[in-house]
Amino acid sequence: MKFNPQDHLAPLDRRVTLFERDGQPASAVTLSRTFDTNIGDLWDAVTIPDRIPLWATNVTGDLQLNGRFQVQDNASGTITECEPRSHIALTWEFAGDTSWVEFKFASEAPDQTRLTLTHTAHISPHWDTYGPGAVGVGWETAFLGLVHHIEHPSDPKPDEMEFVTSPEGIAFITSSSERWGQAAIASGTDPQSAQTAVNQTTAFYTGVPI
């Protein structure tokens, strides 16, 4: 997959918010970008089972309000809110922990739609190690796949292992991780702790020790 990483890193807005949820310290990792398609097409790309694997991975289950779903080799959960062409909220259950994900869709022009994703979780040792990049880089890579699918709907999905080992993929992941570190610092995280988390996240996704 040949591309200029900066063309996809620059359009993304990143934000980290620290607060309390259910009386416990929590974090919200939010990423947002505009896609060059209408809101109906973007909604379908994110919600129709046959289209999701074309840019992400297989998702099975009862994909409707209150239905249970399973992401292949990843999380399962329940769809808790669903308003067509507006927003989806769901639980994200993985490795014994539950976090929460919300997608919001907003039309900006006839062929431009903004997708905002927020992943909220309680602060844990995992967060202390990797910071916001743990989920931020993962979702940002998914957004990259979604952009490719929207712009080239007939092309096959790029191979994941080829991507993460390519120069472009490593550059994309490294820069994404660094930008999530900057977002963490903007939220009040100590710069040294943020940089340590950036190093850990980058090494996790690329397999290259920092």
N, C-alpha and C positions, 0 to 999 in steps of 0.2 A: 504494500500500500504506500504509494509515493504521494507525499503531501508536505506542505510547509507547516510545521507545528504552530508557528506564530499566527497563522491565519485562523487557527481554531482556538488558540489560547486567549487571544486578545478580546474576542467578542463575549467571553463568558464573564458574568458578574459573580463574585464569590463573597460570602459573608459568614462569619461565625458569631453566634450569640450564646452567652453563658447565662444561665438562669436556674430556677428551681422548678422541678416538675414532681408533683406528688410528694412534696416535702424533701426531695433529694436533689443534689446538684446535677444539672443536666446541660447538654450542649445541643445547639441546633446548627447544622451545617447546611447552608443554602446556596444553590447555584442556579443561575438563570441565563438564558440566551434566547435570541430570536432565530427562528427557522424560516426559511424562504418557502413557505407553503401556507395554505389556508387552514383555519382551525379544525375543520372537519377531517382533512387529511392527516394532520398531526395527531388528532385524537384517535383516529383509526390505527395509525402506526403504533401508538403506545398501548392500545387496548385490545386489538383484534388478535386472537391467538396465532393465526397463520402469519401475521406480519411481524410479531415481536421477535421470532428467531432470525429474521432477516437483518436485524441490527443488534440484537442482544443475545439471548439464549432462550431455550424452551421454557415456557411457563404453562403449567397444566393446572387443572382444577375447575372450580365453579367461579368463573370470572364475572361475577355480578355482586350487587350489594349483599353483604353478610356471607358471601361465599369464601371458601378456603382455597388457597392457591399454593403451588410449589414451584419455586425457581430451580431449575436443574442444577444439582451440585451446589446449591446455595440455600437461601432462606425459604421459609414458608410463612404463611400468615393469613389474616382475615381482612377482607375489604370492608371497612367500617363506614365509609362515605363514598357516594358516587353521584355526581351531577353531570350528565353528559355535556361534553364540550366546555366544561368549567373546571371541575376538580375531582380528584380521587384521593382518599385517605386510606391507609392500611397499616396493619401491624407488620413488623419485620422480625421474625423469630428465627434466631440462629445461635447454635452452640449454647442453648439454655438461656439466652438473654432475649428480651423483647425490646425493640425500639419502634419508632413510628416514622412513616414516610408519607409525604403529601405532594401531589402533583397539581399545579395550577396552570390553566391555559388561558391566554388572553390574546384576542385578535388586535394587532397593531395596524394592519392594512389588509386589503383584500387577499394578498398573498404573503403575509408576514404574520407569524404567530409566536408569541413569547411563551416559553415553558419554564416554570419555576419549580424546582424540586427542593424540598426541605426534609432532611433526615435528622430526627431528634433522638437522643439517647441519654441515659443516665451516665454520669462520669464513672469510669471504671479503670482498672489497670491497663486495659487495652487502649483507652484514650490517653492515659498518662504516657504510654510508650509511643504511640503513633500520631496522636493529635487528630485534627480534622482531616488530614490527608488520607487516613485509612478509608473513609467512605468518600471523601471528596474526589480523590484521584479515580476511584472505581466508577463513581457516577459520571465524572467528567469523560472518562473513556467511553462509557455508554452513550453519552451525548455525541461524542465524535462518531460513533457507529450510526447513530440516528441521523446525523447530518449527511453522512455518506449514503444512507438508504434513501433519504428524501431527495438528494441531488442526483443519485444514480440508482433508481429503483429496480432496474433490470440487472444490475451487477451483483455477483455473489458477495456475501459478507466476507471481509478480509479474515484470513486465518489469524487467530489470537496469538499463537506462539510466534508466528512470523512477525507479527506487529511488535510484540514486547521485546524481541531481540534485534529488530531493525534499528539503524541509526535514527530514523525519524521517530520511531516508537519510544526509544530510550530518551530522546530529546524532549518529546512531548511529556512523558511521565515525570522526568526530572524537573522540568519547568512547572508543570502542574503542581507537583509536590512543594516546590519552593513558593509558589503563589499561595498555596493553602497555609504555608508557614507565615507568610505576610498577613494573611487574613486572621490567623490566630493571634499574632502580635497586636493587630488593630483591635482585637477583642479584649486585650489586657493580659495576654499570656506573656510570661517572661521570655525575652528574646533568646536566651541561651536554651531554655527548655523547648522553645518552638523549633530551633535549629536542630536540636537532637532528635526531635520527632520527625522533622523533614528528612534527616539522614536515614532514620529507621524505615520510614515509609518508602523512600526511593529505593533502598536496598531490597525491601520486600517485593515491590512490583517488578523491578528489573533483574533481581537476582545478583546484582553487582554490589558487593560490600562497599560502604562509604567509610 
